[in-house]
Amino acid sequence: MTEGCRCADTQEHSGADLALIEPVLERYAGDPGSLIPVLQETQRVYGYLPKDALREIAAARKIPLAKVYGVATFYSQFHLRPRGEKVIRICHGTACHVRGAPEVTRVIVEELGAKVGETTEDRAFTIESVACVGCCGLAPVMIVGEQTHGQLDNVKARTIVATLREEAELARGEIPPSAEEEEPA
Ligand code: FES
């Protein structure tokens, strides 16, 4: 099923290991109405929906690629680009917008070097713009994972990003935890 290249013309490769979704395709092979669960499981495998995987799904299920893309782009649960380990959701509802969300966004984009809707190169963070998250009294607000950060300004936004970056580096083992504790010689 993974043999050969089906994207000879203008389509690019995502580099996904297509063998990983063969069990998924086999499990749902006899069920033509199961495109959504197939996409959900594919996304679980890769963390997003790589282009190669979408082509593989279309070929395996003998349906037009446009149909697969149509479903994948219709539902907000599906992501066509790699996502970061942490998603930074910046609220752009009215209250947050009026109280400085655009400026906070500018700072975060500048600090992380990725635009809204993009993921940082190290795949640590994805920046998203969202509608009102329901805590307008704290505007401007951003949500990182389960945590809500409110009353943001440039300084606070930079501090939060610096902390998040440090946490990501620590998690990857890039900052030895003992480094800060070492006594000067
Ligand atoms: S507008 Fe941002 S929380 Fe409501």
Backbone and ligand atoms as CSV (ligand in chain L), in Angstrom:
chain,resi,resn,atom,element,x,y,z
A,1,MET,N,N,0.812,-1.207,0.000
A,1,MET,CA,C,0.000,0.000,0.000
A,1,MET,C,C,0.856,1.272,0.000
A,2,THR,N,N,2.062,1.132,0.510
A,2,THR,CA,C,2.896,2.314,0.594
A,2,THR,C,C,3.896,2.400,-0.558
A,3,GLU,N,N,3.793,1.452,-1.512
A,3,GLU,CA,C,4.782,1.425,-2.568
A,3,GLU,C,C,4.632,2.628,-3.509
A,4,GLY,N,N,5.775,3.085,-3.995
A,4,GLY,CA,C,5.762,4.083,-5.060
A,4,GLY,C,C,5.267,5.445,-4.623
A,5,CYS,N,N,5.451,6.391,-5.525
A,5,CYS,CA,C,5.073,7.768,-5.239
A,5,CYS,C,C,3.827,8.132,-6.024
A,6,ARG,N,N,2.833,8.646,-5.337
A,6,ARG,CA,C,1.605,9.022,-6.025
A,6,ARG,C,C,1.518,10.531,-6.214
A,7,CYS,N,N,2.636,11.218,-5.939
A,7,CYS,CA,C,2.530,12.672,-5.999
A,7,CYS,C,C,3.623,13.223,-6.896
A,8,ALA,N,N,3.615,12.747,-8.126
A,8,ALA,CA,C,4.703,13.086,-9.027
A,8,ALA,C,C,4.670,14.531,-9.493
A,9,ASP,N,N,3.506,15.132,-9.550
A,9,ASP,CA,C,3.464,16.474,-10.127
A,9,ASP,C,C,3.810,17.570,-9.126
A,10,THR,N,N,2.825,18.350,-8.747
A,10,THR,CA,C,3.156,19.514,-7.929
A,10,THR,C,C,3.061,19.232,-6.430
A,11,GLN,N,N,2.657,18.018,-6.055
A,11,GLN,CA,C,2.387,17.797,-4.642
A,11,GLN,C,C,3.658,17.451,-3.883
A,12,GLU,N,N,3.785,18.022,-2.702
A,12,GLU,CA,C,5.004,17.797,-1.949
A,12,GLU,C,C,4.850,16.621,-0.978
A,13,HIS,N,N,5.994,16.070,-0.577
A,13,HIS,CA,C,5.985,14.981,0.395
A,13,HIS,C,C,6.042,15.545,1.798
A,14,SER,N,N,5.326,14.904,2.703
A,14,SER,CA,C,5.414,15.323,4.099
A,14,SER,C,C,6.441,14.489,4.837
A,15,GLY,N,N,6.887,13.396,4.213
A,15,GLY,CA,C,7.896,12.550,4.855
A,15,GLY,C,C,7.325,11.621,5.905
A,16,ALA,N,N,6.005,11.506,5.951
A,16,ALA,CA,C,5.390,10.650,6.966
A,16,ALA,C,C,5.651,9.176,6.656
A,17,ASP,N,N,5.865,8.399,7.705
A,17,ASP,CA,C,6.031,6.960,7.537
A,17,ASP,C,C,4.640,6.338,7.386
A,18,LEU,N,N,4.285,6.033,6.134
A,18,LEU,CA,C,2.917,5.599,5.858
A,18,LEU,C,C,2.604,4.211,6.406
A,19,ALA,N,N,3.636,3.448,6.718
A,19,ALA,CA,C,3.391,2.119,7.295
A,19,ALA,C,C,2.630,2.244,8.616
A,20,LEU,N,N,2.788,3.381,9.273
A,20,LEU,CA,C,2.151,3.559,10.577
A,20,LEU,C,C,0.632,3.566,10.503
A,21,ILE,N,N,0.087,3.941,9.340
A,21,ILE,CA,C,-1.385,3.981,9.288
A,21,ILE,C,C,-1.987,2.780,8.558
A,22,GLU,N,N,-1.150,1.869,8.129
A,22,GLU,CA,C,-1.711,0.684,7.466
A,22,GLU,C,C,-2.686,-0.076,8.358
A,23,PRO,N,N,-2.374,-0.275,9.653
A,23,PRO,CA,C,-3.356,-0.975,10.502
A,23,PRO,C,C,-4.693,-0.221,10.574
A,24,VAL,N,N,-4.623,1.095,10.577
A,24,VAL,CA,C,-5.852,1.905,10.628
A,24,VAL,C,C,-6.653,1.692,9.351
A,25,LEU,N,N,-5.968,1.754,8.208
A,25,LEU,CA,C,-6.655,1.599,6.921
A,25,LEU,C,C,-7.252,0.199,6.794
A,26,GLU,N,N,-6.526,-0.778,7.303
A,26,GLU,CA,C,-7.032,-2.155,7.227
A,26,GLU,C,C,-8.258,-2.334,8.114
A,27,ARG,N,N,-8.195,-1.745,9.315
A,27,ARG,CA,C,-9.298,-1.902,10.273
A,27,ARG,C,C,-10.611,-1.364,9.712
A,28,TYR,N,N,-10.519,-0.279,8.957
A,28,TYR,CA,C,-11.746,0.362,8.459
A,28,TYR,C,C,-11.994,0.082,6.966
A,29,ALA,N,N,-11.264,-0.881,6.426
A,29,ALA,CA,C,-11.325,-1.115,4.976
A,29,ALA,C,C,-12.732,-1.396,4.464
A,30,GLY,N,N,-13.526,-2.128,5.230
A,30,GLY,CA,C,-14.856,-2.498,4.730
A,30,GLY,C,C,-15.954,-1.533,5.132
A,31,ASP,N,N,-15.583,-0.382,5.642
A,31,ASP,CA,C,-16.585,0.545,6.170
A,31,ASP,C,C,-16.479,1.899,5.464
A,32,PRO,N,N,-17.247,2.085,4.398
A,32,PRO,CA,C,-17.107,3.311,3.610
A,32,PRO,C,C,-17.501,4.584,4.363
A,33,GLY,N,N,-18.253,4.438,5.458
A,33,GLY,CA,C,-18.696,5.637,6.184
A,33,GLY,C,C,-17.752,6.023,7.313
A,34,SER,N,N,-16.547,5.484,7.295
A,34,SER,CA,C,-15.678,5.671,8.461
A,34,SER,C,C,-14.525,6.655,8.214
A,35,LEU,N,N,-14.707,7.572,7.280
A,35,LEU,CA,C,-13.599,8.481,6.974
A,35,LEU,C,C,-13.191,9.314,8.200
A,36,ILE,N,N,-14.161,9.777,8.973
A,36,ILE,CA,C,-13.810,10.610,10.137
A,36,ILE,C,C,-12.986,9.816,11.168
A,37,PRO,N,N,-13.436,8.621,11.576
A,37,PRO,CA,C,-12.557,7.866,12.497
A,37,PRO,C,C,-11.183,7.568,11.919
A,38,VAL,N,N,-11.104,7.337,10.613
A,38,VAL,CA,C,-9.789,7.084,9.997
A,38,VAL,C,C,-8.916,8.332,10.148
A,39,LEU,N,N,-9.498,9.483,9.889
A,39,LEU,CA,C,-8.724,10.728,10.026
A,39,LEU,C,C,-8.348,10.968,11.489
A,40,GLN,N,N,-9.269,10.669,12.393
A,40,GLN,CA,C,-8.962,10.873,13.822
A,40,GLN,C,C,-7.793,9.982,14.247
A,41,GLU,N,N,-7.830,8.746,13.823
A,41,GLU,CA,C,-6.745,7.836,14.232
A,41,GLU,C,C,-5.426,8.195,13.542
A,42,THR,N,N,-5.538,8.646,12.308
A,42,THR,CA,C,-4.327,9.074,11.595
A,42,THR,C,C,-3.695,10.261,12.324
A,43,GLN,N,N,-4.544,11.162,12.755
A,43,GLN,CA,C,-4.024,12.333,13.480
A,43,GLN,C,C,-3.413,11.917,14.821
A,44,ARG,N,N,-4.003,10.899,15.426
A,44,ARG,CA,C,-3.438,10.396,16.681
A,44,ARG,C,C,-2.028,9.827,16.439
A,45,VAL,N,N,-1.848,9.198,15.286
A,45,VAL,CA,C,-0.552,8.587,14.962
A,45,VAL,C,C,0.523,9.659,14.745
A,46,TYR,N,N,0.211,10.671,13.934
A,46,TYR,CA,C,1.244,11.649,13.545
A,46,TYR,C,C,1.184,12.957,14.340
A,47,GLY,N,N,0.070,13.172,15.053
A,47,GLY,CA,C,-0.095,14.456,15.739
A,47,GLY,C,C,-0.749,15.489,14.843
A,48,TYR,N,N,-0.851,15.202,13.562
A,48,TYR,CA,C,-1.549,16.044,12.588
A,48,TYR,C,C,-1.832,15.170,11.371
A,49,LEU,N,N,-2.357,15.765,10.313
A,49,LEU,CA,C,-2.675,14.976,9.118
A,49,LEU,C,C,-1.695,15.324,7.996
A,50,PRO,N,N,-0.632,14.541,7.862
A,50,PRO,CA,C,0.351,14.819,6.797
A,50,PRO,C,C,-0.282,14.626,5.420
A,51,LYS,N,N,0.228,15.383,4.446
A,51,LYS,CA,C,-0.318,15.305,3.082
A,51,LYS,C,C,-0.219,13.908,2.512
A,52,ASP,N,N,0.933,13.273,2.717
A,52,ASP,CA,C,1.113,11.908,2.191
A,52,ASP,C,C,0.056,10.970,2.761
A,53,ALA,N,N,-0.252,11.151,4.049
A,53,ALA,CA,C,-1.229,10.264,4.690
A,53,ALA,C,C,-2.617,10.488,4.077
A,54,LEU,N,N,-2.946,11.737,3.794
A,54,LEU,CA,C,-4.252,12.015,3.180
A,54,LEU,C,C,-4.335,11.364,1.799
A,55,ARG,N,N,-3.232,11.431,1.051
A,55,ARG,CA,C,-3.216,10.793,-0.272
A,55,ARG,C,C,-3.365,9.273,-0.126
A,56,GLU,N,N,-2.687,8.732,0.882
A,56,GLU,CA,C,-2.748,7.288,1.115
A,56,GLU,C,C,-4.170,6.855,1.485
A,57,ILE,N,N,-4.818,7.665,2.301
A,57,ILE,CA,C,-6.195,7.357,2.713
A,57,ILE,C,C,-7.120,7.378,1.495
A,58,ALA,N,N,-6.972,8.405,0.654
A,58,ALA,CA,C,-7.814,8.508,-0.545
A,58,ALA,C,C,-7.598,7.301,-1.452
A,59,ALA,N,N,-6.326,6.919,-1.631
A,59,ALA,CA,C,-6.020,5.797,-2.527
A,59,ALA,C,C,-6.560,4.485,-1.951
A,60,ALA,N,N,-6.348,4.295,-0.656
A,60,ALA,CA,C,-6.768,3.029,-0.034
A,60,ALA,C,C,-8.280,2.878,-0.032
A,61,ARG,N,N,-8.979,4.004,0.124
A,61,ARG,CA,C,-10.443,3.930,0.217
A,61,ARG,C,C,-11.111,4.185,-1.137
A,62,LYS,N,N,-10.252,4.413,-2.151
A,62,LYS,CA,C,-10.741,4.653,-3.519
A,62,LYS,C,C,-11.764,5.785,-3.567
A,63,ILE,N,N,-11.406,6.874,-2.944
A,63,ILE,CA,C,-12.255,8.073,-2.992
A,63,ILE,C,C,-11.385,9.247,-3.433
A,64,PRO,N,N,-11.996,10.308,-3.977
A,64,PRO,CA,C,-11.188,11.440,-4.437
A,64,PRO,C,C,-10.442,12.105,-3.277
A,65,LEU,N,N,-9.217,12.511,-3.563
A,65,LEU,CA,C,-8.425,13.215,-2.546
A,65,LEU,C,C,-9.159,14.474,-2.072
A,66,ALA,N,N,-9.894,15.111,-3.001
A,66,ALA,CA,C,-10.622,16.336,-2.647
A,66,ALA,C,C,-11.641,16.063,-1.539
A,67,LYS,N,N,-12.207,14.880,-1.551
A,67,LYS,CA,C,-13.191,14.550,-0.513
A,67,LYS,C,C,-12.503,14.423,0.853
A,68,VAL,N,N,-11.338,13.783,0.837
A,68,VAL,CA,C,-10.588,13.623,2.092
A,68,VAL,C,C,-10.191,15.002,2.627
A,69,TYR,N,N,-9.693,15.841,1.736
A,69,TYR,CA,C,-9.322,17.211,2.145
A,69,TYR,C,C,-10.542,17.970,2.627
A,70,GLY,N,N,-11.671,17.758,1.934
A,70,GLY,CA,C,-12.904,18.466,2.306
A,70,GLY,C,C,-13.276,18.182,3.744
A,71,VAL,N,N,-13.207,16.918,4.144
A,71,VAL,CA,C,-13.560,16.551,5.524
A,71,VAL,C,C,-12.486,17.053,6.491
A,72,ALA,N,N,-11.227,16.880,6.098
A,72,ALA,CA,C,-10.120,17.272,6.990
A,72,ALA,C,C,-10.108,18.778,7.252
A,73,THR,N,N,-10.552,19.552,6.292
A,73,THR,CA,C,-10.532,21.009,6.487
A,73,THR,C,C,-11.848,21.529,7.061
A,74,PHE,N,N,-12.905,20.714,7.007
A,74,PHE,CA,C,-14.199,21.179,7.517
A,74,PHE,C,C,-14.230,21.191,9.041
A,75,TYR,N,N,-13.651,20.176,9.649
A,75,TYR,CA,C,-13.730,20.046,11.110
A,75,TYR,C,C,-12.496,20.656,11.776
A,76,SER,N,N,-12.770,21.471,12.803
A,76,SER,CA,C,-11.651,22.157,13.459
A,76,SER,C,C,-10.775,21.195,14.266
A,77,GLN,N,N,-11.267,19.984,14.520
A,77,GLN,CA,C,-10.444,19.015,15.278
A,77,GLN,C,C,-9.255,18.520,14.466
A,78,PHE,N,N,-9.316,18.710,13.138
A,78,PHE,CA,C,-8.223,18.202,12.302
A,78,PHE,C,C,-7.210,19.294,11.985
A,79,HIS,N,N,-5.946,18.888,11.967
A,79,HIS,CA,C,-4.865,19.841,11.711
A,79,HIS,C,C,-4.008,19.339,10.562
A,80,LEU,N,N,-3.788,20.206,9.594
A,80,LEU,CA,C,-3.023,19.806,8.410
A,80,LEU,C,C,-1.533,20.127,8.540
A,81,ARG,N,N,-1.198,20.798,9.625
A,81,ARG,CA,C,0.226,21.104,9.848
A,81,ARG,C,C,0.650,20.536,11.192
A,82,PRO,N,N,1.943,20.283,11.342
A,82,PRO,CA,C,2.418,19.772,12.634
A,82,PRO,C,C,2.076,20.750,13.745
A,83,ARG,N,N,1.763,20.233,14.895
A,83,ARG,CA,C,1.422,21.078,16.037
A,83,ARG,C,C,2.527,21.015,17.077
A,84,GLY,N,N,2.659,22.088,17.812
A,84,GLY,CA,C,3.663,22.120,18.853
A,84,GLY,C,C,3.219,21.328,20.070
A,85,GLU,N,N,4.199,21.032,20.930
A,85,GLU,CA,C,3.842,20.316,22.152
A,85,GLU,C,C,2.910,21.151,23.004
A,86,LYS,N,N,3.093,22.470,22.941
A,86,LYS,CA,C,2.167,23.359,23.651
A,86,LYS,C,C,1.528,24.285,22.640
A,87,VAL,N,N,0.236,24.486,22.792
A,87,VAL,CA,C,-0.487,25.399,21.910
A,87,VAL,C,C,-0.793,26.674,22.692
A,88,ILE,N,N,-0.342,27.785,22.140
A,88,ILE,CA,C,-0.591,29.086,22.762
A,88,ILE,C,C,-1.786,29.707,22.052
A,89,ARG,N,N,-2.907,29.792,22.756
A,89,ARG,CA,C,-4.133,30.339,22.149
A,89,ARG,C,C,-4.324,31.765,22.637
A,90,ILE,N,N,-4.195,32.690,21.728
A,90,ILE,CA,C,-4.347,34.100,22.103
A,90,ILE,C,C,-5.768,34.527,21.748
A,91,CYS,N,N,-6.477,35.037,22.741
A,91,CYS,CA,C,-7.865,35.435,22.509
A,91,CYS,C,C,-7.919,36.740,21.716
A,92,HIS,N,N,-8.740,36.693,20.685
A,92,HIS,CA,C,-8.959,37.902,19.891
A,92,HIS,C,C,-10.436,38.269,19.854
A,93,GLY,N,N,-11.126,37.913,20.947
A,93,GLY,CA,C,-12.498,38.393,21.096
A,93,GLY,C,C,-12.470,39.906,21.277
A,94,THR,N,N,-13.640,40.514,21.288
A,94,THR,CA,C,-13.698,41.984,21.306
A,94,THR,C,C,-12.960,42.587,22.498
A,95,ALA,N,N,-13.259,42.085,23.708
A,95,ALA,CA,C,-12.646,42.675,24.910
A,95,ALA,C,C,-11.124,42.566,24.848
A,96,CYS,N,N,-10.630,41.389,24.469
A,96,CYS,CA,C,-9.177,41.193,24.406
A,96,CYS,C,C,-8.567,42.031,23.296
A,97,HIS,N,N,-9.280,42.106,22.192
A,97,HIS,CA,C,-8.763,42.894,21.063
A,97,HIS,C,C,-8.594,44.360,21.476
A,98,VAL,N,N,-9.640,44.888,22.104
A,98,VAL,CA,C,-9.613,46.302,22.503
A,98,VAL,C,C,-8.531,46.552,23.552
A,99,ARG,N,N,-8.303,45.559,24.411
A,99,ARG,CA,C,-7.348,45.782,25.514
A,99,ARG,C,C,-5.933,45.323,25.195
A,100,GLY,N,N,-5.639,45.071,23.939
A,100,GLY,CA,C,-4.222,44.886,23.588
A,100,GLY,C,C,-3.807,43.548,23.010
A,101,ALA,N,N,-4.773,42.689,22.659
A,101,ALA,CA,C,-4.388,41.378,22.105
A,101,ALA,C,C,-3.483,41.492,20.871
A,102,PRO,N,N,-3.724,42.448,19.962
A,102,PRO,CA,C,-2.834,42.530,18.793
A,102,PRO,C,C,-1.373,42.769,19.193
A,103,GLU,N,N,-1.157,43.610,20.186
A,103,GLU,CA,C,0.206,43.912,20.613
A,103,GLU,C,C,0.832,42.697,21.316
A,104,VAL,N,N,0.035,42.040,22.143
A,104,VAL,CA,C,0.510,40.829,22.818
A,104,VAL,C,C,0.881,39.775,21.768
A,105,THR,N,N,0.049,39.674,20.759
A,105,THR,CA,C,0.307,38.703,19.681
A,105,THR,C,C,1.622,39.041,18.984
A,106,ARG,N,N,1.806,40.317,18.710
A,106,ARG,CA,C,3.038,40.750,18.024
A,106,ARG,C,C,4.268,40.325,18.830
A,107,VAL,N,N,4.188,40.535,20.144
A,107,VAL,CA,C,5.318,40.197,21.016
A,107,VAL,C,C,5.585,38.684,20.999
A,108,ILE,N,N,4.520,37.909,21.096
A,108,ILE,CA,C,4.692,36.449,21.146
A,108,ILE,C,C,5.240,35.920,19.818
A,109,VAL,N,N,4.715,36.457,18.739
A,109,VAL,CA,C,5.202,36.062,17.404
A,109,VAL,C,C,6.688,36.402,17.280
A,110,GLU,N,N,7.039,37.579,17.742
A,110,GLU,CA,C,8.439,38.023,17.672
A,110,GLU,C,C,9.332,37.132,18.538
A,111,GLU,N,N,8.882,36.825,19.736
A,111,GLU,CA,C,9.685,36.017,20.659
A,111,GLU,C,C,9.892,34.590,20.147
A,112,LEU,N,N,8.841,34.021,19.567
A,112,LEU,CA,C,8.919,32.610,19.171
A,112,LEU,C,C,9.357,32.411,17.729
A,113,GLY,N,N,9.318,33.469,16.945
A,113,GLY,CA,C,9.745,33.340,15.552
A,113,GLY,C,C,8.802,32.495,14.711
A,114,ALA,N,N,7.551,32.458,15.073
A,114,ALA,CA,C,6.527,31.755,14.273
A,114,ALA,C,C,5.293,32.643,14.228
A,115,LYS,N,N,4.597,32.583,13.097
A,115,LYS,CA,C,3.404,33.429,12.965
A,115,LYS,C,C,2.196,32.741,13.595
A,116,VAL,N,N,1.118,33.504,13.690
A,116,VAL,CA,C,-0.148,32.921,14.173
A,116,VAL,C,C,-0.564,31.825,13.187
A,117,GLY,N,N,-0.913,30.674,13.711
A,117,GLY,CA,C,-1.286,29.535,12.867
A,117,GLY,C,C,-0.095,28.637,12.561
A,118,GLU,N,N,1.088,29.061,12.982
A,118,GLU,CA,C,2.294,28.273,12.692
A,118,GLU,C,C,2.845,27.617,13.966
A,119,THR,N,N,3.779,26.705,13.721
A,119,THR,CA,C,4.458,26.002,14.814
A,119,THR,C,C,5.941,26.355,14.757
A,120,THR,N,N,6.547,26.502,15.913
A,120,THR,CA,C,7.976,26.828,15.936
A,120,THR,C,C,8.783,25.678,15.328
A,121,GLU,N,N,9.973,25.997,14.847
A,121,GLU,CA,C,10.782,24.979,14.164
A,121,GLU,C,C,11.081,23.765,15.033
A,122,ASP,N,N,11.240,24.004,16.333
A,122,ASP,CA,C,11.536,22.881,17.232
A,122,ASP,C,C,10.275,22.129,17.647
A,123,ARG,N,N,9.145,22.549,17.080
A,123,ARG,CA,C,7.843,21.923,17.357
A,123,ARG,C,C,7.451,22.019,18.825
A,124,ALA,N,N,7.987,23.005,19.507
A,124,ALA,CA,C,7.622,23.161,20.921
A,124,ALA,C,C,6.301,23.906,21.067
A,125,PHE,N,N,6.053,24.890,20.168
A,125,PHE,CA,C,4.868,25.736,20.333
A,125,PHE,C,C,4.129,25.963,19.017
A,126,THR,N,N,2.807,25.999,19.146
A,126,THR,CA,C,1.959,26.449,18.046
A,126,THR,C,C,1.219,27.690,18.549
A,127,ILE,N,N,1.160,28.699,17.710
A,127,ILE,CA,C,0.439,29.924,18.096
A,127,ILE,C,C,-0.899,29.943,17.367
A,128,GLU,N,N,-1.948,30.151,18.122
A,128,GLU,CA,C,-3.276,30.215,17.510
A,128,GLU,C,C,-4.020,31.456,17.975
A,129,SER,N,N,-4.871,31.943,17.106
A,129,SER,CA,C,-5.762,33.045,17.462
A,129,SER,C,C,-7.144,32.445,17.652
A,130,VAL,N,N,-7.775,32.742,18.786
A,130,VAL,CA,C,-9.092,32.147,19.045
A,130,VAL,C,C,-10.102,33.239,19.388
A,131,ALA,N,N,-11.365,32.874,19.296
A,131,ALA,CA,C,-12.435,33.797,19.680
A,131,ALA,C,C,-12.576,33.767,21.200
A,132,CYS,N,N,-13.440,34.615,21.727
A,132,CYS,CA,C,-13.601,34.773,23.184
A,132,CYS,C,C,-13.564,33.443,23.936
A,133,VAL,N,N,-12.697,33.393,24.936
A,133,VAL,CA,C,-12.562,32.162,25.717
A,133,VAL,C,C,-13.335,32.243,27.034
A,134,GLY,N,N,-14.098,33.313,27.195
A,134,GLY,CA,C,-15.039,33.368,28.307
A,134,GLY,C,C,-14.531,33.969,29.593
A,135,CYS,N,N,-13.383,34.639,29.569
A,135,CYS,CA,C,-12.947,35.324,30.793
A,135,CYS,C,C,-12.544,36.752,30.442
A,136,CYS,N,N,-13.507,37.478,29.877
A,136,CYS,CA,C,-13.248,38.831,29.365
A,136,CYS,C,C,-12.761,39.776,30.460
A,137,GLY,N,N,-13.142,39.503,31.715
A,137,GLY,CA,C,-12.704,40.359,32.816
A,137,GLY,C,C,-11.194,40.354,32.969
A,138,LEU,N,N,-10.538,39.343,32.421
A,138,LEU,CA,C,-9.064,39.241,32.528
A,138,LEU,C,C,-8.361,39.721,31.260
A,139,ALA,N,N,-9.111,40.258,30.327
A,139,ALA,CA,C,-8.547,40.625,29.012
A,139,ALA,C,C,-7.351,41.578,29.130
A,140,PRO,N,N,-6.388,41.428,28.229
A,140,PRO,CA,C,-6.258,40.387,27.208
A,140,PRO,C,C,-5.739,39.057,27.788
A,141,VAL,N,N,-6.207,37.986,27.187
A,141,VAL,CA,C,-6.000,36.661,27.753
A,141,VAL,C,C,-5.335,35.735,26.734
A,142,MET,N,N,-4.513,34.822,27.237
A,142,MET,CA,C,-4.081,33.711,26.377
A,142,MET,C,C,-4.111,32.439,27.203
A,143,ILE,N,N,-4.310,31.330,26.508
A,143,ILE,CA,C,-4.385,30.039,27.189
A,143,ILE,C,C,-3.267,29.155,26.649
A,144,VAL,N,N,-2.514,28.603,27.578
A,144,VAL,CA,C,-1.428,27.687,27.189
A,144,VAL,C,C,-1.712,26.367,27.882
A,145,GLY,N,N,-2.025,25.358,27.083
A,145,GLY,CA,C,-2.426,24.080,27.685
A,145,GLY,C,C,-3.672,24.307,28.515
A,146,GLU,N,N,-3.578,23.993,29.800
A,146,GLU,CA,C,-4.735,24.137,30.688
A,146,GLU,C,C,-4.700,25.473,31.425
A,147,GLN,N,N,-3.640,26.217,31.227
A,147,GLN,CA,C,-3.449,27.411,32.043
A,147,GLN,C,C,-3.876,28.699,31.336
A,148,THR,N,N,-4.618,29.524,32.085
A,148,THR,CA,C,-5.071,30.808,31.533
A,148,THR,C,C,-4.183,31.926,32.074
A,149,HIS,N,N,-3.691,32.755,31.172
A,149,HIS,CA,C,-2.887,33.918,31.581
A,149,HIS,C,C,-3.674,35.162,31.209
A,150,GLY,N,N,-3.947,35.999,32.205
A,150,GLY,CA,C,-4.775,37.179,31.940
A,150,GLY,C,C,-4.046,38.479,32.194
A,151,GLN,N,N,-4.748,39.569,31.877
A,151,GLN,CA,C,-4.232,40.937,32.051
A,151,GLN,C,C,-2.817,41.045,31.482
A,152,LEU,N,N,-2.691,40.590,30.287
A,152,LEU,CA,C,-1.374,40.560,29.650
A,152,LEU,C,C,-0.949,41.927,29.164
A,153,ASP,N,N,0.321,42.150,29.222
A,153,ASP,CA,C,0.928,43.283,28.517
A,153,ASP,C,C,2.225,42.749,27.910
A,154,ASN,N,N,2.963,43.605,27.263
A,154,ASN,CA,C,4.174,43.133,26.572
A,154,ASN,C,C,5.149,42.433,27.508
A,155,VAL,N,N,5.366,43.041,28.671
A,155,VAL,CA,C,6.360,42.496,29.599
A,155,VAL,C,C,5.919,41.126,30.093
A,156,LYS,N,N,4.645,41.049,30.476
A,156,LYS,CA,C,4.129,39.781,30.994
A,156,LYS,C,C,4.177,38.698,29.899
A,157,ALA,N,N,3.830,39.086,28.692
A,157,ALA,CA,C,3.843,38.117,27.584
A,157,ALA,C,C,5.259,37.590,27.359
A,158,ARG,N,N,6.243,38.500,27.376
A,158,ARG,CA,C,7.638,38.066,27.168
A,158,ARG,C,C,8.089,37.142,28.300
A,159,THR,N,N,7.693,37.478,29.528
A,159,THR,CA,C,8.093,36.649,30.680
A,159,THR,C,C,7.496,35.251,30.565
A,160,ILE,N,N,6.227,35.197,30.185
A,160,ILE,CA,C,5.565,33.883,30.054
A,160,ILE,C,C,6.246,33.057,28.965
A,161,VAL,N,N,6.536,33.694,27.841
A,161,VAL,CA,C,7.195,32.964,26.735
A,161,VAL,C,C,8.571,32.470,27.186
A,162,ALA,N,N,9.301,33.314,27.913
A,162,ALA,CA,C,10.637,32.905,28.378
A,162,ALA,C,C,10.526,31.688,29.296
A,163,THR,N,N,9.535,31.705,30.181
A,163,THR,CA,C,9.344,30.577,31.100
A,163,THR,C,C,8.970,29.313,30.326
A,164,LEU,N,N,8.077,29.470,29.369
A,164,LEU,CA,C,7.649,28.314,28.573
A,164,LEU,C,C,8.820,27.720,27.804
A,165,ARG,N,N,9.643,28.612,27.268
A,165,ARG,CA,C,10.812,28.153,26.497
A,165,ARG,C,C,11.771,27.372,27.391
A,166,GLU,N,N,11.971,27.927,28.585
A,166,GLU,CA,C,12.867,27.277,29.532
A,166,GLU,C,C,12.335,25.894,29.903
A,167,GLU,N,N,11.024,25.824,30.121
A,167,GLU,CA,C,10.408,24.534,30.465
A,167,GLU,C,C,10.602,23.532,29.321
A,168,ALA,N,N,10.429,24.035,28.088
A,168,ALA,CA,C,10.574,23.148,26.919
A,168,ALA,C,C,12.014,22.652,26.809
A,169,GLU,N,N,12.980,23.559,27.059
A,169,GLU,CA,C,14.391,23.168,26.971
A,169,GLU,C,C,14.740,22.167,28.068
A,170,LEU,N,N,14.211,22.420,29.247
A,170,LEU,CA,C,14.439,21.488,30.358
A,170,LEU,C,C,13.883,20.114,30.025
A,171,ALA,N,N,12.678,20.121,29.463
A,171,ALA,CA,C,12.027,18.850,29.121
A,171,ALA,C,C,12.844,18.084,28.089
A,172,ARG,N,N,13.540,18.825,27.219
A,172,ARG,CA,C,14.366,18.165,26.193
A,172,ARG,C,C,15.770,17.866,26.699
A,173,GLY,N,N,16.027,18.260,27.944
A,173,GLY,CA,C,17.339,17.995,28.529
A,173,GLY,C,C,18.417,18.940,28.040
A,174,GLU,N,N,17.995,20.097,27.495
A,174,GLU,CA,C,18.987,21.033,26.962
A,174,GLU,C,C,19.603,21.909,28.043
A,175,ILE,N,N,18.913,22.042,29.188
A,175,ILE,CA,C,19.486,22.795,30.298
A,175,ILE,C,C,19.700,21.814,31.440
A,176,PRO,N,N,20.942,21.510,31.786
A,176,PRO,CA,C,21.141,20.586,32.904
A,176,PRO,C,C,20.516,21.191,34.167
A,177,PRO,N,N,19.618,20.477,34.863
A,177,PRO,CA,C,18.941,21.022,36.028
A,177,PRO,C,C,19.906,21.487,37.096
A,178,SER,N,N,21.131,20.902,37.103
A,178,SER,CA,C,22.079,21.255,38.158
A,178,SER,C,C,22.864,22.524,37.828
A,179,ALA,N,N,22.757,23.023,36.583
A,179,ALA,CA,C,23.597,24.140,36.134
A,179,ALA,C,C,23.493,25.355,37.043
A,180,GLU,N,N,22.238,25.660,37.465
A,180,GLU,CA,C,22.048,26.854,38.290
A,180,GLU,C,C,22.613,26.664,39.682
A,181,GLU,N,N,22.691,25.384,40.110
A,181,GLU,CA,C,23.096,25.136,41.490
A,181,GLU,C,C,24.605,25.079,41.658
A,182,GLU,N,N,25.335,24.973,40.530
A,182,GLU,CA,C,26.791,24.803,40.646
A,182,GLU,C,C,27.454,25.998,41.292
A,183,GLU,N,N,28.341,25.692,42.225
A,183,GLU,CA,C,29.098,26.752,42.915
A,183,GLU,C,C,30.170,27.274,41.982
A,184,PRO,N,N,30.439,28.596,41.994
A,184,PRO,CA,C,31.546,29.094,41.176
A,184,PRO,C,C,32.878,28.555,41.689
A,185,ALA,N,N,33.843,28.285,40.739
A,185,ALA,CA,C,35.127,27.698,41.135
A,185,ALA,C,C,35.958,28.695,41.911
L,1,FES,S1,S,-12.790,38.529,24.556
L,1,FES,FE1,FE,-11.073,37.485,25.324
L,1,FES,S2,S,-11.879,36.376,26.957
L,1,FES,FE2,FE,-13.618,37.295,26.097
